[in-house]
Each structure stands twice: as structure tokens, then as C-alpha cells.
Amino acid sequence: SGLLLGHFMRASGIDAVIVERASAHHILGRIRAGVLEKTTVDLVERLGLDVRLQAEALCHDGFNLADGERLIRIDLADLVDKHVTVYGQTELTRDLMDACDERDLEVIYEVSEVAIHDHLTDNPYLTYTSKDGSAHRLDAEFICGCDGFHGVSRQAIKAKAGNSFERVYPFGWLGILADVPPCDPELIYANHSNGFALASMRSTSRSRYYIQVPLNEALEDWPDERFWDELAVRLGPGPAENLVRGPSIEKSIAPLRSFVFDRMRDGRLLLLGDSAHIVPPTGAKGLNLAASDVHYASSALVDFFLKNDREAVGDYSRKALSRVWKSERFSWSLTKLMHRFPDDTPFEREMQRAELDYISASRAAQTSIAENYVGLPV
Ligand code: DHB
């Protein structure tokens, strides 16, 4: 969100500096989800930074829910006349980073001790220590907190100025990346009695797979062979037949969380992306939601600087949160529908089964899933 917002500021002739804790190398090594909503792609296109994305991305007209017996195809093109774009979100970050020099967007990497000051006045500033150990002060009109769940920005807002809402899930996702062709041309989200599994991809030759695991599981417990065996069971006989195995080039476990802090602006400090909200990964909404925050924040800031209009900034939190809550709801409901919760009774299991059965036969239910999956309007 920082890079995207920074590029929008520079495109309107507004000065922006990005102060980043990590190194460029670290950021580009992080594996993120691979599904982009049209809203996200449109933002990158408006910046003219979509050249590689348009050349390399895959267009997906549908995806599948597997319920242990069958595949329920959600036909996005037919149901809502839209598609999603499959492109590694890390690749999008790379494209935005590569364009910084030519667009005159300054990024200062590997800073520490970042602190936000006076954001309730008209003259907020940041202090930080740069890589060489020198101390700096950066004065600004606005500070945009694009620094993630553990960053300093949300902490700079008095806790009682907003409300935090949180749900932690009692399992994680074990993911692997492998240079093998995907088992299906489309994504498959599977609810199996052993737990959830997801078949995704980065390209026609690189696959990304996940399985639900208990939170206390260690990576060492999951050598590649065990992962492939379990994945095949959970995806079911059809997709398993086409599963091509290969050595993992990345393997990690991610916890799942839903979180919202319902004050996304406090004076001259705006929160964007994970600093204000976290979604569980089911549905790949995290980066897309950060991008829609950028949509609202950039137009509000452009109104402020170029039209001398302060109202849009005042309305940023309300507008952004309206979409945040809907994405939270969808990510939570898809997580609830597709995972096995340790405390579930046979009743909850029957509710899942009935819901999947209903979805399989109802165009209305499929349309609701489709319009959320491709991304609600901004
Ligand atoms: C991916 C991750 C997701 O959470 C999802 O819903 C779809 C795809 C991925 O990593 O490709």
C-alpha cells in the first residue's frame, strides 16, 4: 500500500517519501497470495505500471469449491461477467519498486526506531534512524501508516480513540511453492474431513498449494512427500490424479486472523492495509483490501492538495471501513465454510455440508460468492 500510494502521489505531483523497515531483498523474498481483483489491476493500470502484469498474468473466469465428493464451479464470467487476475502479489510489489527511480519516488530502506509525532496537529513529523546509524526528522503534511499489523502507526493512535475487533483461528496454513504445472487450470478450495486444502498457482509452470494444519505443527514435521500425500487426499481423486509433485522451493506456516481497528484516520495520520485490518487468507483479500484503501486515500489526498478540499480526508475512514467490513465478512465466511474447526460438533459439520449442497444448486448463492470473490465495487 505504501508503494502504490506513493506512486499515486507522485503521479499527481505531490511529494512523497517511503520510510521502510525491511530491506528490498527481504520484501521481494516474501511469498504472498496470487489473486488480484479488477480494482487492484485497474489502479496499477491507471499508473501505467501494468506492462509486465498484462504480459504475464493469467485470467481466471472461475474457481472451484470441493466438498469431498464433487467440484462446485463458481463461473465468475457467467455469474457476474468478471474475472480475477492470477499474478504473484510479490511480483506486483517488484513492479512498483522497479518504477520508483523513473517516477522519482524515494524509498529509504532499512530504517529503525521510527516514531510518529504531533499527528493531531497540522505539522506532523517522523523521526527515524537510517541504516548508517544517523538520526533523521522528516516533516510532512500527512503520515500514511502502511506499516502492517505490527507497525508503529496504529500504536500511535490512542487505543480508546477507536475499537479493535479480533478473531484468531485455531489453525494455520502450511504452504509450498513448487515449479510444477498446476493440477487444474483453476483454483480449488477443498473442504475435506482431514481439513482444508487449496490448489493455487503463480503461472502455468509454478504451483502454490496450502493445507490447514494445527497451530503447534512444525515445518520439520512436513517433509515434501508427506505434504504431497496429504494434499492429494484432501483435493480428492479428480485433482489428485493430475497432481504433479516436485521439490518445494518455499515452505512456510501462516497463522490466520481477522482484525479491524475502526479508526483509519486520526488527525493527520491515515492507516492503510494491514496496519488497520487483517483478513484470513481464504479468498486472497489482504493485498486487494490494501489496494482499495489506497484508492480512497489517494483520491482524498489529491483533493486536499490539488483542490484544497479537506472533506474527503475527513471521510476516508468511513469510506474505507465500509469496504473493509464486507471483505472481512467474506473472508471469515469462506474460512468458516471450508475449514475443519477443532471444536466443531457434528451439527456444525452438517451445516457446512448443507451450505455446500445449497451453493451447488443455487445460482443466487453462487452469484453472491462470485461478486465478493471478484471484489466489491469501490
Ligand atoms: C492464494 C492464496 C489465497 O489465500 C487464495 O485464496 C487464493 C490463492 C495463493 O497464494 O495463490
Residues whose N, C-alpha, C, O or C-beta is under 5 A from the ligand:
A	BS01	DHB	R32 A33 G34 V35 S200 M201 R208 P281 T282 G283 A284
